[in-house]
Amino acid sequence: MDESRQPAKIQETLTNITQGRPSQDLVFDPRTGQLSVTSNPSPDDVVATNTAADGYFG
């Protein structure tokens, strides 16, 4: 599993987003059903950064 999909990396990104310090996007890949962290989402990814900021994943 690459670092962008590791639970610790996703948790760190969620914490940053909810504290108003997003550094990367949190995305959901509908092909794999997994969350990941990236700076360059692919066209198939669903960007979930705003959803995370609203507290949905917290």
N, C-alpha and C positions, 0 to 999 in steps of 0.2 A: 504494500500500500504506500503510495507516494505521500509526501508530507502534507500536501494540500487537502487530503482526505482524512488525515489523522484526527481523532477526536480532540486531542489537546489543541491543535491548530484551529479547529472549528470553534472550540470554546473560547480561545483567546480572541478570535475575530468577533465572536458574538459579544464578548465583554467590551471590546473596543467600540463596537457599533452602538451598544446600548448606553455607553458613556459619552457618545457623541464624537468619537475619535475613529471613524472608519478609515482604515488604511488600504484595505482591499475589499473586493466584493465577495459576498457570500452567494453562491449559486447552487441551484438544484439541477441536477442532470436527469431529465426524465427518462433517458435511455437506461441509466443504471439505478435510478432511484436513490442516489446519494447526494449529500451536500458536499461541497468543496469550497476552497478559498482560491481566488484567482484575481489577477489584475486585468486579464483579458478574457472575458467570457466568450464562449463560442455562440454562434447564432441559435443553437439548439438549447442552450442553457437558459434557465429561468432565474433571473437575478432576484435574490431574496433579501438584499441588504435593507431596503426600506421596510419590508415585512419584519425583519429582525429588529430594526430600530423601534418599531411599534410594539415590540414585546411578544410577538407571536411565538418565537422559539424559546423565549426565556422561561 
